[in-house]
């Protein structure tokens, strides 16, 4: 018989997957082992569908097919779910978060696992930037069929973890008793009843210390950073967030941007778009009523849309 | 044999009837589409994406909702301040 004992403080399990550290928090202790197994299973499937660094992933297969011309491909339901999520992110961000920037990310030097990229010295950037075709040119047909223009490399890096966090949280809520927080490398989704006082999330600063703790109940929260996935090029330091308007690494105006939204996908969409927008980000976030904390490389902070100040 | 005036009248009547038939067919088609849209919004939304997903008859969580319908951020409640220690952290990637 399974006991459904509510714990006073959530229980946590941490594990590595999809190249990052992940945490599951539960309010009913007995749910934790099964929750971790469900999450690991989903992340295994995710890796096979959308990883840019696996030759056998669907993203890689599609990129190879597009090398010689327009590619048609029957994608798995999971791939199409992430395509739909990425299209939603592109739509609500006005194209600032664009999943067709894969070739631009590769041209900027991020064409392998980060350890390999960092081990090189002075990667030479192409003279002319490489721009993607634009997200609206990826066509979603019936029966899971999609098409991409010649030369397209899809990159779900801005949305995959967040969408997976939302999906896993929903799966856990449907299958197990209690409330759940799913943290995939900083992209956080919640589902079910929150613990008393809410889920308490620490916001890490430039120096790695916790700058502030905020409480959420049924929202998502995510942080985008220009400081962590970095490497050297002949033109200076590059990072992994590309401005789809230019095909170049976005200018470093913000070190970290943390956003709260209705789910992790929209939170990460807002934080990624803010990195791309630079100085225009606070006004854009306020217009979209997204609560955010934006930290500059020198540690100064800007808040938007009722972010709690204490 | 008909007079020229009678022929013109018949032609005009024929054009009128054809126009009326087309208008009726068009109206019926529009109504059918409209009915489809209002009674099965999930199917209609997903048809726009080129796929057909039947409207669910079961309650879905916010995580399972289709994502393609919104054009802007979904309204969300704001985070709250707390002085208690964190249970997890976000640092970006």
Interface residues (C-beta under 8 A of the other chain):
Chain A: X9 X10 X12 X20 X23 X25 X80 X84 X85 X87 X88 X91 X92 X139 X140 X141 X142 X143 X144 X161 X166 X167 X169 X170 X173 X174 X181 X183 X185 X186 X187 X188 X189 X191 X197 X198 X199 X200 X201 X202 X203 X204 X208 X210 X213 X214 X215 X216 X217 X218 X219 X220 X221 X222 X223 X224 X225 X227 X228 X229 X256 X257 X258 X260 X261 X262 X263 X265 X266 X269 X270 X271 X288 X289 X290 X291 X305 X306 X307 X308 X309 X310
Chain B: X49 X50 X51 X52 X61 X62 X63 X64 X66 X67 X68 X70 X71 X72 X73 X74 X75 X76 X77 X78 X79 X80 X81 X82 X83 X84 X85 X86 X87 X88 X89 X90 X91 X92 X93
